Amino acid sequence: MPSSSAARNDYEPVPRCCQRHRDWATLAQHVCDSFPDLSVAEITRELRVAREALEMCDVGDDALVIAELIARHRLMVASGQVSAVAILDPQTHSPRT
């Protein structure tokens, strides 16, 4: 994975370290290892966001895979490795008359 100072192509897939993780603790350790420049609190927050999002959906055995992709993408944006192209910029629209 490139360092936080090296910008990635925004259209490349989110890199993963393993095909699957056996549990949340292993996933958390691997994500921490991948983002040594970010604080543990920031990494923990993003993993919690991903886990809470997945608890609302029934994704079954794919929960850790999807959580990894969500957390890694958000951390890549936070560290400047990719730009935040998917963040919405809501605009106020005048009602039609």
C-alpha positions in Angstrom: 0.0 0.0 0.0 1.4 3.5 -0.8 2.4 5.8 2.0 0.0 8.6 3.0 2.1 11.0 1.0 1.6 9.1 -2.3 -1.7 9.7 -3.9 -3.4 6.7 -5.4 -5.5 6.5 -8.5 -9.1 7.1 -7.3 -10.3 4.2 -9.6 -8.2 1.4 -8.2 -9.8 -1.1 -6.0 -9.3 -0.7 -2.2 -6.3 -2.9 -1.4 -6.8 -5.7 1.1 -4.2 -7.5 3.2 -6.0 -10.9 3.3 -8.7 -12.8 1.5 -10.6 -13.2 4.8 -10.2 -12.3 8.4 -11.3 -14.8 11.1 -12.6 -12.1 13.5 -12.9 -8.4 14.3 -9.7 -8.3 16.4 -7.6 -9.7 13.5 -9.1 -7.2 11.1 -8.5 -4.4 13.5 -4.8 -5.4 13.9 -4.3 -5.6 10.2 -5.9 -2.3 9.5 -3.7 -0.7 12.3 -0.6 -2.2 10.6 -1.7 -0.7 7.3 -2.1 2.8 8.6 0.7 3.4 11.0 0.5 7.2 10.6 -3.1 7.4 11.8 -4.1 7.2 15.5 -5.6 4.1 17.0 -8.6 6.2 18.0 -9.2 7.2 14.4 -8.9 3.6 13.1 -11.1 2.3 15.9 -13.7 4.9 15.1 -13.8 3.9 11.4 -14.0 0.2 12.2 -16.9 1.0 14.6 -18.7 3.0 11.9 -18.3 0.1 9.5 -19.5 -2.5 12.0 -22.5 -0.4 13.0 -23.4 0.0 9.3 -23.2 -3.7 8.8 -25.3 -4.5 11.9 -28.2 -2.8 10.1 -27.9 -5.2 7.2 -27.9 -8.9 7.0 -24.6 -9.6 5.1 -23.9 -12.9 6.8 -20.4 -14.3 6.3 -19.3 -11.2 4.2 -19.5 -8.8 7.2 -15.7 -8.7 7.8 -14.9 -8.4 4.1 -17.3 -5.5 3.7 -16.2 -3.8 6.9 -12.6 -4.0 5.8 -13.4 -2.2 2.5 -15.5 0.5 4.3 -12.9 1.1 6.9 -9.9 1.1 4.6 -11.6 3.4 2.1 -12.5 5.9 4.8 -9.0 5.7 6.3 -7.4 6.2 2.9 -9.5 9.4 2.4 -8.5 10.5 6.0 -4.8 9.9 5.3 -4.9 11.6 1.9 -4.2 8.5 -0.1 -7.3 9.0 -2.2 -9.5 12.1 -2.7 -13.0 12.2 -1.2 -14.8 12.1 -4.6 -17.8 10.2 -3.2 -18.6 12.7 -0.5 -21.9 14.5 -1.3 -22.1 18.2 -1.6 -25.8 18.9 -0.9 -27.1 22.1 -2.6 -30.3 24.0 -1.8 -32.7 24.0 -4.7 -35.5 26.5 -5.2 -38.9 24.9 -5.4 -40.6 24.9 -8.8 -43.4 27.3 -9.3 
